[in-house]
Structures are given as structure tokens and as C-alpha cells.
């Protein structure tokens, strides 16, 4: 009996993924075959997990973000392609080397920013923090390659006092989905990602407002804080940054379908 060829195995996986409703079945099948070869995890197990609705990133164990391969553990927030716009905005406005990634999840944002800004003769100092211990464990592996440190705790309370008034770039990808909208999220997010990484309170801006209220005292003069919001939430987010004593602006991208609000400490 002839063993199945690589093309027939691929075709079989594609068919199973299509039957499960995977829109990008061909691309996902190739990634799953590569993951099986790399990890020696049985291909059938990987395909079953994906066909059952588990996010592809959890099945693979990683996500592609800003050209980096970011490790992602089950339950940890999966970095979205649209959030690459936030990193681009941070790179354009970075005026110093002390970087902080709050609500860091996998640590993807901090890692991506450090990769863009770091240089052998002028390394960055990267810190990250999350309230979810599972996210902290995952982020620790991702930021370690850039010499970063991850802290466990609630927003700024997690950070060491030595960062007070010294942060040059503060990334805070706070949850911004209104609580009432959580049931309408795609099942991959709703059923698999930690609720604390998604739930932004009544209007989606509860956590962001806490960041905006306290950011100024943690930023260095000229330092900037950046958050991602929806276009609908932008005016309220800008108002929160202004109320926090920051010079607030917003930027949007049709290509990324993303909106970022920025607050700068001007003095």
C-alpha cells in the first residue's frame, strides 16, 4: 500500500478545515503541517483542535506580529494585525529608550517596539505588566530576548517606583470592548481569550480612563502614552487624556482599520 503523498495530506487537511468553516483553510493547513513537523505533535490532533474552533495561534503556539514570531499560550490575548498601527505610531514618536507595555498580554507590543528601536550600542529598557499571571508567564518569554522584565499587577501598581516620571513610551492596549458587546465577539475571542483582556466596562473605556488619569506622573517630560480604541470611542478617549493633563491627539488608518489615541506630557 502506498503511503499518502504530501499533497494528498495537505488536501485532506484543507478539506477538514473548510468543512469546519475556516475561511483561510489553505494557508492554515500549511501552517499546521509545518507545526506538526516542528513540534512532533500529531497532525490529526492539531487539525482537530483547529476544527473545533480553537484559535489558530493557540494551536500553533505563536502569532505573527510586526514581522516577529510571538509566542502565544492558550487563554492569552492574541495580538491583532490592526495593533501594528499602534506600534508604528509609537516608533514615530519615540524620543527615549525607556519603554513600558501595560496590559501586555503576550508582550507583543513591547517586543515589537523594542525590536524597532533597539540597537547594540543604544539598547532600550523594556518593562511590561499584566494583571493575568498566565499573560505574564507568556510575555516573559517574548520580552526576554530584548532584555525586558515583566511585572504582575494592576496597571501602574505593578511597576517599580524607579520608573516614576521616567517612561518615554507607554503602550497600553487596554481592553475596549463594552461589556454588553462581549456576547457578539467572534467565538475565537469570546470562548477562548481571558475576559479581563476584552472587557472594557460599560462603554469600553473604563480601564483606559484609569491609564489616562495616572499616565502623566509616570511619563518623562516629552513622554507619550498610546492606546487603541474604536473610531466611535475616540472623542471620549481624547477627552480622558486631556483631563489627565496630557496633550491629546488621535490617528486613524484605513489600511489597518485602527484608531490610536496619544497623550504627550508636554512639561
Secondary structure as UniProt FT lines:
FT   HELIX           6..19
FT   TURN            20..21
FT   TURN            23..24
FT   HELIX           25..39
FT   HELIX           43..51
FT   TURN            52..53
FT   HELIX           56..60
FT   STRAND          62..65
FT   TURN            66..67
FT   STRAND          68..71
FT   TURN            74..75
FT   HELIX           81..83
FT   HELIX           84..93
FT   STRAND          98..102
FT   TURN            105..107
FT   HELIX           108..117
FT   TURN            120..121
FT   STRAND          125..130
FT   HELIX           133..144
FT   TURN            145..147
FT   STRAND          149..152
FT   HELIX           155..158
FT   HELIX           161..163
FT   TURN            164..166
FT   STRAND          167..172
FT   HELIX           179..184
FT   HELIX           187..190
FT   TURN            191..192
FT   HELIX           195..197
FT   TURN            202..203
FT   HELIX           206..218
FT   STRAND          219..229
FT   TURN            231..233
FT   HELIX           234..243
FT   TURN            244..245
FT   STRAND          247..253
FT   TURN            254..257
FT   STRAND          258..264
//
